[in-house]
Amino acid sequence: MAWILALVYCGLLWLVFAKLKLIRMTLPIAVVAGSVGPSLILILLFCAQYFHPFSATGLVLSEVVPIAPQLRQPGRVLSVEVKANEPIKKGDVLFRVDPMPYELTIKSLESELEVSKQNEQFAKASVDTANATIERAKATLAFATRDRDRNAALIETQSVSREEYDQSLTRFVEADSTLTQALAGLTQSNLSVESSKQRTIQMEQKVRDAKYDLEQTIVTAPGDGFVVNLQLRPGMLVGGSTGSVMSFLLDESDDSRGVIVATFDQKHFLLIKSGQYAEVALRDYPGEIFTGRVLNTIDINGKGQLMASGDIPDDLGTGVPSSFAVRIKLDKADQLKLPGGSHAYAAVYTENVQIAGIPVMFIIRAHSWLNYLL
């Protein structure tokens, strides 16, 4: 750009002093022309590169959803219902996994659940039996207590023998021990009921999980769009520890349509604000310039993040200066086809020294026209 401005300035000098001879060239005028002009060119270029940031690293980003079947155990693909790069609607079936292993798992778990419920009922019945045993033991203890107390009073008057008194005392001790055992049996029965309930709850959860797995054997589209790089084939195992098996490209929404992400050097980044005027040159559209506005700035990059670990960072403050991303929304987004990954040039014009934006406008237009050749 500097040499272009220099040629324009030299042409003006030639036109004024040589061709049209509007002004007679003298030494003072030559000194002024040789110093003021280049100084103004340098100031203009400095203001252009500082106040009106230019980026050659713009990209069109698309929303891609990795498709990974949420199956706890691997399953074998029965059929693939879609073809690559063909439009499909939200909810359309992408592929099916053999449901038989998951159906058998559900039947097995349901049988175990039924056994668990029966055990719970048996435990509850044992509580009723324990309560009845306690009532009988209490009645026996009450009778043995009265018999012991009566014999204790009669033995003083020698109305009963010592042997009869000892027998009543033994019956009292046995009845008291029986009641203690019955109370312990009730506690054990109550614990068995709680254990059976927890077992039933766990089995019900396992049945729900198994039914959820069965539902996941039919994988559907998360939205309107199409599948790219479709390598999935019937017979392949999916789920378990395997990751995504296909990539689904969502159709552009109103928020993402016509958005260009460009990176700018950190010395310019703080000058860029939401709503500022921007121009974009796309390699897909040579010779054209698209206007837009700054949507927002992303005020962090990967270098600004510290990972949680036991290692103390030792590379802080090193490396090259950072770049930060800026999202630009094009004005005519609905009229453009913007494939994801397309390259773009972008320029943002701030409110400072607006005349200095003219060289940047020339540069981005030059890149746009060069797209015909490069």
C-alpha positions in Angstrom: 0.0 0.0 0.0 2.9 2.4 0.8 4.3 2.2 -2.7 0.8 2.9 -4.3 0.4 6.0 -2.2 3.9 7.1 -3.0 3.2 6.7 -6.8 0.0 8.7 -6.4 1.9 11.4 -4.6 4.7 11.5 -7.1 2.1 11.6 -9.9 0.5 14.7 -8.3 3.9 16.4 -8.0 4.6 15.7 -11.7 1.2 16.9 -12.7 1.4 20.2 -10.7 5.1 21.1 -11.3 6.0 19.5 -14.6 2.9 18.8 -16.7 0.6 21.7 -15.8 3.3 23.9 -14.3 0.9 25.4 -11.8 3.7 26.2 -9.4 7.3 26.9 -10.1 9.6 24.4 -8.4 12.0 26.1 -5.9 14.4 24.7 -3.3 12.1 25.5 -0.3 9.1 24.0 -2.2 11.1 20.9 -3.0 12.1 20.5 0.6 8.5 20.8 1.8 7.2 18.4 -0.9 9.9 15.9 -0.1 9.2 15.9 3.6 5.6 16.7 4.2 4.2 14.3 1.7 6.0 11.2 2.9 5.3 12.1 6.5 1.6 12.4 5.8 1.7 9.0 4.0 3.4 7.4 7.0 0.9 8.9 9.4 -2.0 7.7 7.2 -0.7 4.2 7.0 0.0 4.1 10.8 -3.6 5.2 11.5 -5.0 2.8 8.9 -3.3 -0.3 10.4 -3.9 0.7 14.0 -7.4 2.2 14.1 -9.0 0.0 11.3 -8.0 -3.6 12.0 -7.6 -6.0 9.0 -7.6 -9.8 9.2 -6.7 -12.4 6.6 -7.8 -15.3 8.8 -11.6 -15.1 8.6 -13.6 -18.4 8.5 -17.1 -19.5 8.1 -18.0 -21.9 10.9 -20.8 -24.4 10.9 -22.7 -26.2 13.7 -21.7 -29.9 13.6 -23.2 -32.4 16.1 -21.3 -35.6 16.7 -23.7 -38.5 16.7 -22.9 -41.1 19.3 -25.4 -43.8 20.4 -25.9 -43.6 24.2 -25.7 -47.4 24.8 -24.1 -48.9 27.9 -23.1 -52.1 26.1 -22.0 -52.2 22.4 -24.7 -53.1 19.9 -24.5 -54.2 16.2 -25.8 -51.8 13.5 -28.7 -53.4 11.7 -29.3 -50.7 9.0 -28.2 -47.2 8.0 -31.3 -45.2 6.9 -29.6 -42.1 5.5 -27.2 -41.2 2.7 -24.4 -38.7 3.0 -25.1 -35.0 2.1 -28.9 -35.6 1.6 -31.2 -33.2 3.5 -33.2 -34.8 6.3 -35.6 -33.5 8.9 -35.4 -33.5 12.7 -36.5 -36.9 14.1 -35.8 -38.8 10.9 -34.1 -42.2 11.6 -30.3 -42.1 11.0 -29.5 -45.8 11.8 -30.8 -48.7 13.8 -29.0 -51.0 16.2 -30.0 -54.7 16.8 -32.5 -54.5 19.7 -32.5 -58.2 20.6 -29.8 -58.1 23.3 -31.4 -55.2 25.0 -34.9 -56.8 24.9 -33.4 -60.0 26.5 -31.7 -57.8 29.2 -35.1 -56.2 30.0 -36.8 -59.6 30.3 -34.1 -60.8 32.6 -34.2 -57.7 34.8 -38.0 -57.8 34.9 -37.8 -61.4 36.2 -35.3 -60.3 38.9 -37.6 -57.4 39.8 -40.5 -59.7 40.2 -38.5 -61.9 42.6 -37.4 -58.8 44.5 -41.0 -57.7 44.9 -41.9 -61.2 46.2 -39.1 -61.1 48.7 -40.3 -57.7 49.8 -43.8 -59.1 50.4 -42.3 -62.1 52.2 -40.3 -59.7 54.4 -43.4 -57.7 55.2 -45.2 -61.0 56.2 -42.3 -61.9 58.5 -42.9 -58.5 60.2 -46.5 -59.5 60.9 -45.4 -62.9 62.2 -42.8 -61.2 64.4 -45.5 -58.8 65.8 -47.8 -61.8 66.6 -44.9 -63.6 68.3 -44.2 -60.5 70.4 -47.8 -60.3 71.5 -47.8 -64.0 72.5 -44.5 -63.6 74.3 -45.8 -60.6 76.2 -48.9 -62.5 77.3 -46.7 -65.5 78.4 -44.4 -63.1 80.3 -47.3 -61.4 82.0 -48.7 -64.8 83.1 -45.2 -66.0 84.2 -44.7 -62.7 86.2 -48.0 -63.1 88.0 -47.3 -66.8 88.8 -43.8 -65.9 90.1 -45.1 -63.1 92.3 -47.9 -65.3 93.7 -45.5 -68.1 94.5 -43.1 -65.7 96.0 -45.8 -64.5 98.4 -47.0 -68.1 99.2 -43.6 -69.5 99.9 -43.3 -67.2 102.9 -46.3 -68.8 104.4 -45.1 -72.2 103.2 -48.2 -72.7 101.1 -46.2 -73.8 98.1 -43.0 -75.8 98.0 -39.6 -74.4 97.1 -39.6 -76.5 93.9 -42.9 -75.0 92.7 -41.4 -71.5 93.3 -38.3 -72.3 91.4 -40.3 -73.6 88.5 -42.4 -70.4 88.3 -39.1 -68.4 88.4 -37.7 -70.5 85.6 -40.9 -70.0 83.5 -40.6 -66.2 84.1 -36.9 -66.1 82.9 -37.8 -68.2 79.8 -40.8 -65.9 79.0 -38.6 -62.8 79.3 -36.0 -64.4 77.1 -38.6 -65.3 74.5 -39.9 -61.7 74.4 -36.3 -60.4 73.9 -35.8 -62.9 71.0 -39.2 -61.9 69.5 -38.2 -58.2 69.7 -34.9 -59.0 68.0 -36.8 -60.9 65.3 -39.0 -57.9 64.7 -35.9 -55.7 64.2 -34.4 -58.2 61.8 -37.7 -58.5 59.9 -37.9 -54.7 59.6 -34.3 -54.6 58.3 -35.2 -57.3 55.8 -38.1 -55.2 54.6 -35.9 -52.1 54.1 -33.3 -54.2 52.3 -35.9 -55.7 50.1 -37.3 -52.2 49.3 -33.9 -51.0 48.3 -33.3 -54.0 46.2 -36.6 -53.4 44.4 -35.7 -49.8 43.8 -32.4 -50.8 42.4 -34.0 -53.3 40.1 -36.6 -50.8 38.9 -33.8 -48.4 38.1 -32.0 -51.1 36.1 -35.2 -51.9 34.2 -35.6 -48.2 33.4 -32.0 -48.0 32.2 -32.4 -51.1 30.1 -35.5 -49.7 28.5 -33.7 -46.4 27.8 -30.9 -48.4 26.1 -33.6 -50.1 24.0 -34.9 -46.7 23.0 -31.4 -45.6 21.9 -31.2 -48.4 19.4 -33.1 -46.1 17.0 -30.9 -43.0 16.5 -32.7 -40.0 15.0 -31.6 -36.7 13.6 -31.1 -33.9 16.2 -32.4 -31.2 13.8 -32.8 -30.3 10.2 -29.6 -30.8 8.2 -27.5 -33.6 6.6 -24.9 -36.2 7.5 -21.3 -35.7 6.3 -18.5 -38.2 6.1 -20.8 -41.2 6.5 -18.6 -44.2 7.1 -21.1 -46.3 9.3 -22.0 -49.6 7.8 -24.4 -52.5 8.9 -22.6 -55.0 11.1 -20.4 -52.5 12.9 -20.4 -52.3 16.7 -21.4 -49.0 18.3 -22.0 -47.8 21.8 -20.2 -48.7 25.0 -16.8 -47.0 24.9 -17.0 -46.1 21.2 -17.3 -42.4 20.4 -19.2 -40.6 17.7 -19.9 -42.6 14.5 -21.0 -39.8 12.2 -21.1 -36.0 12.0 -24.4 -34.2 11.5 -24.4 -30.7 10.0 -27.3 -28.6 11.2 -29.0 -26.2 8.9 -28.1 -22.6 9.7 -30.3 -20.8 12.2 -31.1 -17.1 12.3 -28.3 -16.6 14.9 -25.6 -18.5 13.0 -26.5 -17.6 9.4 -24.0 -15.3 7.7 -21.6 -15.1 10.6 -17.8 -14.8 9.9 -15.3 -15.4 12.6 -12.0 -13.5 12.2 -9.0 -13.2 14.4 -7.3 -9.9 15.1 -4.0 -9.1 16.8 -4.3 -8.2 20.5 -3.0 -4.6 19.9 -6.1 -3.9 17.8 -8.6 -6.1 19.6 -9.6 -3.6 22.4 -10.6 -1.1 19.7 -13.2 -3.4 18.3 -16.8 -3.0 19.7 -20.1 -4.6 19.0 -22.1 -2.8 16.2 -19.0 -1.4 14.4 -19.1 -1.4 10.6 -17.2 -4.2 8.9 -16.4 -5.4 5.4 -15.7 -9.0 4.3 -14.2 -10.4 1.1 -15.0 -14.1 0.5 -13.0 -16.4 -1.7 -16.3 -17.9 -2.8 -17.3 -14.6 -4.3 -14.3 -13.0 -6.1 -14.6 -9.2 -6.7 -17.4 -8.7 -4.2 -17.3 -6.9 -0.9 -20.0 -7.7 1.7 -20.9 -5.3 4.5 -21.8 -6.3 8.0 -21.6 -5.4 11.7 -19.5 -6.7 14.6 -21.8 -9.2 16.4 -19.6 -9.6 19.5 -16.0 -10.2 20.5 -14.6 -13.3 22.2 -12.5 -12.0 25.0 -10.4 -15.1 25.6 -8.3 -17.6 23.7 -6.5 -20.9 24.6 -3.5 -19.1 26.1 -5.7 -17.5 28.7 -6.8 -20.8 30.3 -4.9 -22.6 33.0 -5.7 -26.3 33.4 -6.2 -27.8 36.8 -3.2 -30.1 37.4 -0.4 -30.7 39.9 2.1 -29.1 37.6 3.2 -25.5 38.2 3.1 -23.5 34.9 6.5 -22.4 33.7 5.7 -20.9 30.3 3.7 -17.8 31.4 4.7 -14.7 29.5 6.4 -16.6 26.7 5.4 -17.1 23.1 4.2 -14.9 20.3 1.5 -12.2 20.9 -2.1 -13.6 21.0 -4.9 -13.2 18.6 -8.6 -12.9 19.5 -11.7 -13.9 17.7 -14.4 -11.5 16.5 -17.8 -12.5 15.1 -19.1 -10.5 12.2 -22.7 -10.7 11.0 -23.2 -10.0 7.2 -26.0 -7.8 6.2 -27.1 -10.0 3.2 -26.8 -13.3 5.0 -30.0 -14.7 3.5 -28.8 -14.2 0.0 -25.5 -16.0 0.4 -24.4 -19.6 0.4 -21.5 -19.9 2.9 -20.0 -23.4 3.1 -18.4 -24.2 6.5 -14.7 -23.7 6.4 -14.7 -21.0 3.7 -11.9 -18.5 4.0 -12.5 -14.7 4.2 -10.7 -11.4 4.6 -12.3 -9.0 7.1 -11.8 -5.4 8.1 -13.4 -3.5 11.0 -13.7 0.3 10.8 -13.6 2.1 14.1 -14.7 5.7 14.8 -11.1 6.9 15.1 -9.5 8.8 12.2 -12.1 7.6 9.7 -10.2 8.9 6.7 -7.5 6.4 7.5 -10.0 3.6 6.6 -9.6 4.4 2.9 -6.3 2.4 2.5 -7.9 -0.5 4.3 -10.9 -0.4 2.0 -8.4 -0.5 -1.0 -6.5 -3.5 0.5 -9.6 -5.6 1.1 -10.9 -4.8 -2.4 -7.6 -5.7 -3.9 -7.7 -9.1 -2.1 -11.2 -9.7 -3.4 -10.2 -9.1 -7.0 -7.1 -11.2 -6.6 -9.4 -14.1 -5.7 -10.0 -14.4 -9.4 -6.4 -15.3 -9.9 -5.3 -17.0 -6.7 
